[in-house]
């Protein structure tokens, strides 16, 4: 099998796969904004009005004209006449004039005439209708102006935005209760192997429960897709081909696990070639784990063959399945979440191969050098760092990954990593 003779680096293989895919899925649906977390916007969101729509106080205090507080201090306070209290949830019926103020609470509407709010703790009542001000405020201090958050007609969220809790809050603030989102990417999942059985069954000697359909299905769902399960198919060419063809007609991407190694039992590559053009793009990735991964495109749709070993399948699911889903969704590119950590042991690697190691993060409190001096201990804050402890295990042991917090990458140019070296841990 000639494709297997030339192993491509993961980045190069991924770029090749993505370049052959069809454009972003055009289908969209309108859903409740309140339940749209994790979905991807299909169109820009335009602010229908400014936010906020009125001047609001950010503190409890007194709304006043800033010029009337200039020069105020503890020894020489300013005196203001109290003319009323701003009602919460309603517009004040009065206007603040020269030398006047009104009691206001956080979120209250700043009355006309006032341009600042003096915090309550910097005032003192003198009598029922007069207060002392001990600190001057500037124009606009402790006040949110009209449109300070967003202005009317502003594009507040762009197409391709992945909706998080903050975006949901913004939509609610603007009264946008429906949003158009890209429909979920349909990913067809096929497990192959005569030895593989459903997790609900008790395995006989030589049998194993299906893990990959469910780990990869969870990864698909987490990434914004919809996992469609096609069950466990026996190691028969026609049976696998028929199931894969049906999945390809019904889904946007097809994932086949097992049958991807260069052996006499390997059928996945031949099946991908038979499903459409251009067929197999890559058979073999220069990485560990997951070297026998197959990347193909059949008539514009990705068909990915992953190893049967659970760790290999899931790690390469992160490397190849997730980017495919994100491209089809049109998700705006953002950096992956990582945390720096110090490696606890030496890790060897083969030059020219990219290795991915599962690691456990261990908090480490490391005091500043100044902490060694007793007189400085109270004024120095300890620094909290992490140690990255590699988890050693074979690629068919799923709990080596289940007990990990993330993965570290050993670059193909390196021959390993040294203990004490700072590494980037990619969260799982």
VENGICOR-V259494 format. One record per backbone hydrogen bond with DSSP energy under -1.0 kcal/mol. NH is the residue of the N-H (numbers start at 1). CO is the residue of the C=O. E is the energy in kcal/mol with one decimal. If there is no record, write none. Layout:
# VENGICOR-V259494
NH|CO|E  NH|CO|E
This chain:
# VENGICOR-V259494
4|1|-1.4  5|2|-1.5  8|284|-1.6  13|9|-2.7  14|10|-2.8  15|11|-2.2  16|12|-2.1  17|13|-2.2  18|14|-2.7  19|15|-2.0  21|18|-1.1  22|300|-1.7  25|328|-2.3  29|181|-2.4  31|179|-2.5  33|177|-2.5  35|32|-1.4  36|33|-1.6  38|163|-3.3  39|36|-2.2  41|161|-2.2  42|180|-2.7  45|157|-3.1  47|154|-2.8  51|150|-2.7  56|144|-1.9  57|108|-2.1  58|142|-2.1  61|104|-2.7  62|118|-2.2  63|102|-2.8  64|116|-2.5  68|65|-1.6  69|66|-2.0  72|69|-2.2  73|76|-1.1  78|133|-2.3  80|131|-2.1  81|99|-2.8  82|129|-1.8  83|101|-2.6  86|103|-3.1  90|87|-1.2  96|112|-2.7  100|97|-1.9  101|81|-2.2  102|63|-1.6  103|84|-2.5  104|61|-2.8  107|57|-3.0  108|105|-2.8  110|55|-2.3  114|111|-1.6  115|64|-2.0  116|64|-1.5  117|141|-1.9  118|62|-2.8  120|60|-2.3  122|119|-1.8  123|120|-1.6  124|132|-1.8  126|130|-2.5  127|130|-1.6  130|127|-1.7  131|80|-2.3  132|124|-3.4  133|78|-2.7  134|122|-3.0  140|115|-3.2  141|138|-2.4  143|140|-1.5  144|56|-2.8  147|52|-2.0  148|145|-1.9  149|51|-1.9  150|51|-1.9  153|47|-2.9  154|151|-1.9  156|45|-2.0  157|45|-1.3  160|41|-2.0  161|158|-1.8  163|39|-3.0  168|164|-2.2  169|165|-2.2  170|166|-2.0  171|167|-2.4  172|168|-2.2  173|169|-2.2  174|170|-1.4  175|172|-1.4  176|171|-2.7  179|31|-2.2  181|29|-2.8  182|40|-2.9  183|27|-1.8  185|224|-1.1  187|226|-2.8  188|253|-2.9  189|228|-2.6  190|255|-2.7  191|231|-1.9  192|257|-1.6  193|233|-1.8  196|193|-1.1  197|208|-2.5  201|198|-2.1  207|204|-2.5  208|195|-2.7  210|197|-2.6  215|211|-2.2  216|212|-2.5  217|213|-1.2  218|214|-2.1  219|215|-2.0  220|216|-2.6  221|217|-2.4  222|218|-2.5  223|219|-1.5  224|221|-1.2  225|220|-2.9  226|185|-3.7  228|187|-3.0  230|189|-2.6  233|191|-3.2  236|234|-2.8  240|236|-2.6  241|237|-2.9  242|238|-2.5  243|239|-2.0  244|240|-2.8  245|241|-2.6  246|242|-2.0  247|243|-2.5  248|244|-2.4  249|245|-1.7  250|246|-1.2  251|247|-1.9  252|186|-2.5  253|186|-1.6  254|302|-2.3  255|188|-3.2  256|304|-2.9  257|190|-2.5  258|306|-2.5  263|261|-1.9  266|263|-1.6  268|259|-1.3  271|267|-2.6  272|268|-2.6  273|269|-2.1  274|270|-1.3  279|297|-2.5  281|295|-2.8  282|295|-2.2  284|293|-2.4  285|291|-2.8  286|8|-2.9  287|285|-2.5  288|354|-2.0  293|290|-1.5  294|305|-3.1  295|282|-2.7  296|303|-1.7  297|279|-2.2  298|301|-3.0  299|277|-3.5  301|298|-1.4  303|296|-2.8  304|254|-2.9  305|294|-2.5  306|256|-2.9  311|395|-1.9  313|309|-2.7  314|310|-2.4  315|311|-2.7  316|312|-2.1  317|313|-1.1  318|314|-1.8  319|315|-1.5  320|316|-2.1  322|317|-2.2  324|320|-1.4  325|321|-2.2  326|322|-2.6  327|323|-2.2  328|324|-2.3  329|325|-2.0  330|326|-1.1  331|326|-2.1  332|160|-2.4  339|425|-1.4  341|423|-2.2  342|386|-2.4  343|421|-2.7  344|388|-2.0  347|417|-2.9  349|415|-1.6  352|412|-4.1  353|350|-2.1  354|286|-2.3  355|410|-1.7  356|288|-2.6  357|408|-2.4  359|406|-2.7  360|389|-2.7  362|387|-2.6  364|385|-3.6  366|383|-2.6  371|368|-2.2  372|369|-1.7  373|370|-1.7  376|373|-2.1  379|376|-1.3  383|366|-1.4  385|364|-3.2  387|362|-2.6  388|342|-3.0  389|360|-2.9  391|358|-2.7  397|394|-1.9  400|397|-1.6  401|398|-1.2  402|398|-2.0  403|399|-1.4  404|401|-1.5  405|359|-2.5  406|359|-1.6  407|426|-2.4  408|357|-2.4  410|355|-3.1  414|411|-2.0  417|347|-2.7  420|343|-3.3  421|418|-2.0  423|341|-3.2  425|339|-2.4  426|407|-3.2  427|337|-1.8  428|405|-1.6
